[in-house]
Amino acid sequence: MGIGGVADGDQAELLSPLSDVRLLQLLLADLHDDLAGKVARFRQLNDLSAALGLYGTMLPGGETALAVWTEARTSFVHGNYVATVMPCQSLAEQVLAAHLSLGWQGQEVRKRISFAETLERCIEQDLVPDENAKELRRLAEFRNPLSHFRGVDDPSNLSRRVLDSTERAERHLFNDASFAIGVAIRLLALPAFRIDG
């Protein structure tokens, strides 16, 4: 049986002319590339995660919050920096809005609520301290030019940032992703979510 449950004889019907063995070789080479970087990013993630405490954290937001948190961590370790920033911002939105929807403060939450409104309500309820709120706003600022087109004259455009700083795009993206994963962990380490035994 080949990849994806396709019999080896059916290989010709697939779009790729590569055999299963060749695909495995390519996969192993990809896994090996940047192995030292992957280990370093995993250590960084592990060190940051110490803030979650011995018993970890609650994750309001159900399967969606869990999925984006899992993908953010995996993306960071594997060096997929854009794919780290996006779910970190999504995690913040999911967790905070889900927490508000629990209604512990006696306020209802609309079925669709913007991140800006969610964050303001969390600040008003003293759920999110000012420093965390600044970081969460900055995280949204990193995410927006990745999701929405920005011309090269916009200071948030990645090419503009590269030209202005003379640093490679990958360096900017790594810094953005490191910041994003740190913000996500600091959010989950807030007293409302952290589980202390």
N, C-alpha and C positions, 0 to 999 in steps of 0.2 A: 504494500500500500504506500502510496506517495504522500506528499504534503497535502494537507487539507482533505484527506480521505479519497484522493484521486488515485486510481490504480496506475501503476507505472506505465502500463501500455497506453493509457490515456494522456500521457505527457504531451503529445503532439497537439492536443486540443487546447492546451493552456496558452495564454498569451506569450509567456516566456519560453524560449527554447532551452533554458537551463535545466539540467537534471537536478534531482533532489540532492545528490552528493555535492554538486557545485554550489547550490544554494546554501547548504550546510557550511561549506568552506567559507563562503562570503559572510554568513552569519557569525561564524567563529572569529573571522578577521575583524568584523565590526565590533564584536564584544571585546576583543583584545585591544583595539585602538583606544588610546587614551585611558588605559587601565589605571595608571597612576593618578590621573585626574579624577577618575570615578571614585577611587579609594579616598582621595583627599576630600572630595565633595561629600562622600558618605560620612567621613569623620566630622566634617563641618556640620552636617545635618544632625549627627548624633550629639555633638557638643551642644548645639543650640537646643536640642530637644530635652536636655537636662532641666530646662526651665519648666517643663511640664510636670515635674515632680515624680515621685516614686509611683503614684497611683494613676498618673495620666490625666486625661481631660475628658469632659463631656463634649459631645459633638452634636449640638442641635442642628437640625437640617436633614436628618435621615440619610437615605442612600445617596442623595445628590452631594451632600457635604462630605460624606465618606469618600465618594468617587473622586471629587476634585482634590481632596487632601491627599489621597493615595497617588493620584496622577501628578500632583505638584512635587511630591517627594521623589517619585521615580524619575520625573523629567529632570529635576535638579541633579540628581546623582549621575544621570546619563548625559548631562551637558546639553540638554534641550532647554535653552534659557528662555526663549519666547514662550515655550510650552510650560515654563515654571511660573512666569509672571501672570499669565492668564488665569490659571486655576487658583492661584493665591488670592487674587482679587475676588474671584468668584466665591472662594471659601469664606472670605470676610463677609461678603454680601449674604450668603446663605446662612451662616452661623448667626450673624447679628439679627437678620430679619426673622429667622426661626425662633430665636430667643424672645424677640418682641412678640411674636405670634402666640407664645405660651400664655401671654396675658397676665403675668405676675404683677404687673404694675397697674392692672385694671384698665388698660387701654387696648382698643381693638386695632388691628393692623389690616390695611387694605390687602386684597388678594395680590395686587401688583404694587410694589412700593419701590421707589428709586433708592439707589444706594445713598445718595446725599440725604434724603429724608430719613432713611434707616439710621445713618450715622448720627444725624442731629438728635433723633429721639434717644439713641443710646447714650449720647453725651448728656442730655437733659436728665436721664435717669441714673447718672453716675455709673453707668456700666463701663463706659470707655473713658479713661482719663485723657486729658488734653494731649499728652505726648503721644499716646497711641493713636488718637484721632488725627494728629498731624501726619503720622506715618501712613495711616490708612488713606488719607487724601493724596499723599504723595504716591502711594501704590496705584491708585486710580489714575494718576497723571502718567505713570509709566505704562499702564495698560492701554490707555486711550489711543496713543499714536500707533500701537501695535494692532488695534482693532479698526481704527478709522484712518483714512488717508490724511496725511499731512504733507504739504509741499516742502520742497527742500529749503525754502526760506523760513520755515517754522522751526524755532529752536528745539522743539521736541522730536523732530524728524531725526531718525538714526543717522542718516547720511550727514545731516547738518552737524550733529554732535561729533561725528568722526572728524569732519573737516575742522571744526572749531577747536577740538582737543588734540588732534593728530594721534589719537589712540585708535587702535583697530576696533571694528564693530563688535567683534567677539568679546573684547574687554568690557565694553559698555554693557553688552547683554549679560555677561557674567555678573558684573556689579549690580545690575538691575535685579537679576534672579536671586543673588545672595541677599539683597535687601528684601525682596518679596518673601522669600522663605522665612527670613528672620521676623518680618512683620506678622506673618501667619502664625508662627510659633508664639510670639509675644501675645498675640490676640488670644490664642487657645490657653495661654498661661494666666490670663486674667482671673481674678477670684471667682467670677461668675461661672467659669468653665472648668477651672482646675479642681481636681479631686484630691483633697488632702485627707489622708487616713485618720 
